[in-house]
């Protein structure tokens, strides 16, 4: 028998995680585009590269956490 409450929890967690990863990646891409526009105009800012690399790093960490949770051999379950 299917445990529908557990299924709903997993489905909700999947949707929320996907939205977080997509949003983080989109913010990183937008920040990089803004930085490239500023460099093209001659108004370079050191904060934007740090920001978009930080956002890309957080996005990668979330993806790696998801892989860690999915693959049982990585955490001994």
Beta strands, then each sheet from edge to edge (+ up, - down):
end
